Amino acid sequence: MAKNIKKLLRAKGFKVMMIGLWRDNPVFCMLLGICSGLAVTNKVENAIAMGAGVTFVLIFTALTISALRNFIPARVRIITYMIAIASFVIIVDRFLQAFYPVIREAIGPYVGLIITNCIIMGRAEAFASKNKITHSMMDGLGVGLGYSYTLVIIAIVRESLGFGTILGFRVMPDGWTNWVMMAMAPGAFFVLSIYLWITRTIAGVESKE
């Protein structure tokens, strides 16, 4: 078991995934996906749904682009990426409509905007178009998980302070006065700015070491 774990840790695919989780985290390192991070993090369930949707699109876009990288003419590569991304976004949108209509209604406009999310286009151009399928999918998984946990952390703070709940369960004591600002855009900017300050400070210290 120990040997298998060490082998996994040395595998390039695992290292690629870990880079996406921290060093190339799309939100606090590359400052991408900020708009959706502000818009859907008033509730944890919305953040989970958006994170899962973006991760799904990242993984399968990476698979598609990597598999076709030797057949896509350079002059039409961007439109090809857009078609692939749009196809998987439609799958996410239909899935939410069928099984989670309440969440779909809450984050509806932002699901479609995944198509224009710079994270997905950036990884398709910078990584998937130049690497083999397995590594590209692990890159998509790592970046997607990095984006997802960022949204969930912000959502936990905003929902607990703004509504007194997390995933619908009461977490604040009786008599707690909800911070209405946390459910609104100013609260999102406030929490995100603190999160960026903390994570970028930690990342900066690690890079110096």
C-alpha positions in Angstrom: 0.0 0.0 0.0 2.8 2.4 1.0 4.6 1.7 -2.3 1.5 2.3 -4.3 0.9 5.7 -2.6 4.5 6.7 -3.2 4.2 5.7 -6.9 1.0 7.8 -7.2 2.6 10.8 -5.6 5.5 10.6 -8.1 3.2 10.2 -11.1 3.2 13.2 -13.4 -0.6 13.2 -13.7 -1.0 13.6 -9.9 1.6 16.4 -9.8 -0.3 18.2 -12.6 -3.5 17.9 -10.6 -1.9 19.3 -7.4 -0.5 22.3 -9.3 -4.1 23.2 -10.3 -5.2 22.9 -6.7 -2.7 25.4 -5.3 0.1 26.9 -7.4 -2.1 27.5 -10.5 -5.3 28.0 -8.6 -7.5 29.9 -11.1 -9.0 32.3 -8.5 -6.2 33.4 -6.2 -3.2 32.8 -8.4 -4.5 33.7 -11.9 -7.4 35.8 -10.8 -9.8 34.1 -13.2 -13.5 33.2 -12.7 -13.9 36.1 -10.3 -17.4 37.1 -11.6 -19.0 33.7 -10.9 -17.1 33.6 -7.6 -19.0 36.8 -6.6 -22.3 35.9 -8.1 -23.1 32.4 -6.9 -21.4 32.2 -3.5 -24.3 33.5 -1.4 -25.3 29.9 -0.8 -23.0 26.8 -0.4 -25.3 24.7 -2.6 -25.0 27.2 -5.4 -21.2 27.2 -5.1 -21.1 23.4 -5.2 -23.3 23.3 -8.3 -21.2 25.9 -10.1 -17.9 24.3 -9.1 -19.1 20.9 -10.2 -20.3 22.2 -13.5 -17.1 24.1 -14.2 -15.0 21.0 -13.2 -17.1 18.8 -15.5 -16.6 21.2 -18.4 -12.9 21.5 -17.8 -12.3 17.8 -17.7 -14.3 16.9 -20.8 -13.1 19.9 -22.8 -9.5 18.9 -21.9 -10.3 15.4 -23.1 -11.8 16.6 -26.4 -9.1 19.2 -27.2 -6.2 16.9 -26.3 -7.6 14.1 -28.4 -8.1 16.3 -31.4 -5.0 18.5 -30.9 -3.2 17.2 -33.9 -6.2 17.7 -36.2 -7.3 21.2 -35.2 -6.0 23.8 -37.7 -4.3 26.7 -35.8 -6.5 29.3 -37.5 -9.7 27.8 -36.2 -8.6 26.5 -32.8 -10.4 29.2 -30.8 -13.8 28.6 -32.4 -13.2 24.8 -32.0 -12.6 25.3 -28.3 -15.7 27.4 -28.0 -17.8 24.7 -29.7 -16.5 22.0 -27.4 -17.0 24.1 -24.3 -20.5 25.1 -25.3 -21.5 21.5 -25.9 -20.5 20.5 -22.4 -22.1 23.6 -20.8 -25.4 22.6 -22.4 -25.1 19.2 -20.8 -24.5 20.8 -17.4 -27.5 23.2 -17.9 -29.9 20.4 -19.0 -28.7 18.2 -16.0 -29.5 21.0 -13.6 -32.8 21.7 -15.2 -33.8 18.0 -14.9 -32.6 17.2 -11.4 -31.9 20.4 -9.5 -34.4 23.0 -10.9 -34.2 25.2 -7.8 -30.5 25.6 -8.0 -30.7 26.0 -11.8 -33.1 28.9 -11.2 -30.8 30.5 -8.6 -27.6 30.4 -10.8 -29.3 30.0 -14.2 -27.7 33.0 -16.0 -24.2 32.1 -14.8 -24.4 28.5 -16.1 -24.5 29.8 -19.6 -21.6 32.1 -18.9 -19.4 29.1 -18.2 -18.9 29.2 -22.0 -17.0 32.5 -21.6 -15.1 31.6 -18.5 -11.5 32.4 -19.1 -10.4 29.4 -16.9 -11.7 26.9 -19.4 -10.5 28.6 -22.5 -7.1 29.3 -20.9 -6.5 25.6 -19.9 -7.6 24.4 -23.3 -5.1 26.7 -25.0 -2.3 26.5 -22.6 -2.4 22.9 -21.6 -4.8 20.5 -23.3 -3.8 21.6 -26.8 -0.1 20.6 -26.0 -0.4 17.5 -23.8 -1.7 14.0 -23.9 -5.2 13.1 -22.8 -4.5 11.7 -19.3 -2.4 14.7 -18.2 -4.9 17.2 -19.7 -7.8 15.6 -17.8 -5.8 15.7 -14.6 -5.0 19.3 -15.2 -8.7 20.0 -15.7 -9.6 18.1 -12.6 -7.0 19.9 -10.5 -8.0 23.4 -11.7 -11.7 22.5 -11.4 -11.3 21.4 -7.8 -9.2 24.4 -7.0 -11.9 26.7 -8.4 -14.6 24.7 -6.5 -13.1 24.7 -3.1 -12.5 28.5 -3.4 -16.2 29.1 -4.2 -17.3 26.8 -1.3 -15.0 28.5 1.2 -16.4 31.9 0.3 -19.9 30.6 0.3 -19.6 29.1 3.7 -18.6 32.5 5.1 -21.3 34.4 3.3 -24.2 31.9 3.9 -23.3 31.5 7.6 -23.1 35.2 8.2 -25.8 36.3 5.8 -28.4 33.6 6.5 -27.2 31.9 9.6 -27.2 28.5 7.8 -25.0 26.2 5.8 -26.7 24.0 3.3 -30.0 24.8 4.9 -28.9 23.8 8.4 -28.9 26.4 11.2 -25.3 27.0 12.4 -25.7 30.4 14.2 -27.1 30.6 17.8 -30.6 31.9 18.6 -30.8 35.6 18.4 -28.3 35.9 15.7 -28.9 38.9 13.4 -28.2 38.0 9.8 -25.7 40.2 8.0 -27.8 41.2 5.0 -24.7 42.7 3.3 -23.2 39.2 3.1 -26.0 38.0 0.8 -25.4 41.0 -1.5 -22.6 42.0 -3.9 -20.7 44.1 -1.4 -20.4 41.2 1.0 -19.0 39.0 -1.9 -16.3 41.6 -2.7 -15.4 41.9 1.0 -15.1 38.1 1.6 -13.3 37.6 -1.7 -10.8 40.3 -1.0 -9.9 38.9 2.4 -9.6 35.4 0.9 -7.3 36.7 -1.8 -5.2 38.5 0.7 -4.7 35.5 2.9 -4.1 32.9 0.1 -1.8 35.1 -1.9 0.2 36.0 1.2 0.6 32.3 2.0 1.5 31.5 -1.6 4.0 34.3 -1.6 5.7 33.0 1.5 5.9 29.5 0.1 7.4 30.7 -3.2 10.1 32.6 -1.3 11.0 29.6 0.8 
